[in-house]
Amino acid sequence: MSASTIESALLKFKSSIPSYVDLVAVSKTKPNEDILLAYNAGQRIFGENKIQDLVLKQETLPKDIEWHFIGHLQTNKVKYIAPFVSLIHAIDSIKLLREINKRAKQNERTIDCLLQVKIAQEDSKFGIYPDELEGFITSNEVKSLSNISINGLMGMASNTKNDVQLKSEFGQLNLLYNRIKISNPAFQTLSMGMSGDYRLAIDEGSNMIRVGSSIFGARNYSK
Ligand SMILES: *Cc1c(COP(=O)(O)O)cnc(C)c1O
């Protein structure tokens, strides 16, 4: 997209969502120039899903950017982002949480995390099963990890245009979020909604959306 298009798409997008909703601008596959256009229009939270890209972009772009990791995170890659990552969206195992805690400690910081919940009916989506979530959060081991903070939940709905199904998947996650929040004061973030389904997600209680193509244009993976 051209310079003015990214800026105006961003500003238009921001004005169309409630002010309590945090916008993660998903910049995966996009060059630094595009990110800087959004940055200069006021955007500070960006999301990436490849460790190598994230590390390179963090090194070269302004230091007040809050970088969110939104992809499936492999345990052996946590160390590369532990010094700077602001929020990790997609925790789906105790093994991963243990490693994040260890690397956070080495960096003398606490890393904010969201648990990814499997709400989609598709097999391809990662995440903790809804009926295992409360047991996971209240386990002694999770409670003992002192350098991570579990701030909420993240989910991806099915890849469908069926609004009834999307609403039901987002609604299910919202219900879980609000139930767990009662006994977890750190819970403050419900990350759900992307370019195609963010309106429904916000209607169903989302307060953080992850939007890429509506701001930066379609991605070209063949480049
Ligand atoms: C790519 C991606 C998004 C953004 O998708 P768009 O449809 O471009 O808005 C959101 N969340 C996750 C986890 C992603 O991988």
The ligand as an SDF file (V2000), in Angstrom:
LIG
                    3D

 15 15  0  0  0  0  0  0  0  0999 V2000
   -2.1320  -12.7690   10.9240 C   0  0  0  0  0  0  0  0  0  0  0  0
   -2.8140  -12.7760   12.2460 C   0  0  0  0  0  0  0  0  0  0  0  0
   -3.7700  -11.8040   12.5710 C   0  0  0  0  0  0  0  0  0  0  0  0
   -4.2050  -10.6990   11.6260 C   0  0  0  0  0  0  0  0  0  0  0  0
   -4.9040  -11.1650   10.5410 O   0  0  0  0  0  0  0  0  0  0  0  0
   -5.6730  -10.1690    9.5120 P   0  0  0  0  0  0  0  0  0  0  0  0
   -6.7350  -11.0170    8.9520 O   0  0  0  0  0  0  0  0  0  0  0  0
   -4.6660   -9.7370    8.5140 O   0  0  0  0  0  0  0  0  0  0  0  0
   -6.1900   -9.0370   10.3090 O   0  0  0  0  0  0  0  0  0  0  0  0
   -4.3350  -11.8610   13.8320 C   0  0  0  0  0  0  0  0  0  0  0  0
   -3.9940  -12.8070   14.7220 N   0  0  0  0  0  0  0  0  0  0  0  0
   -3.0850  -13.7630   14.4500 C   0  0  0  0  0  0  0  0  0  0  0  0
   -2.7590  -14.7710   15.4830 C   0  0  0  0  0  0  0  0  0  0  0  0
   -2.4700  -13.7770   13.1980 C   0  0  0  0  0  0  0  0  0  0  0  0
   -1.5680  -14.7340   12.9320 O   0  0  0  0  0  0  0  0  0  0  0  0
  1  2  1  0
  2  3  1  0
  2 14  2  0
  3  4  1  0
  3 10  2  0
  4  5  1  0
  5  6  1  0
  6  7  2  0
  6  8  1  0
  6  9  1  0
 10 11  1  0
 11 12  2  0
 12 13  1  0
 12 14  1  0
 14 15  1  0
M  END
$$$$
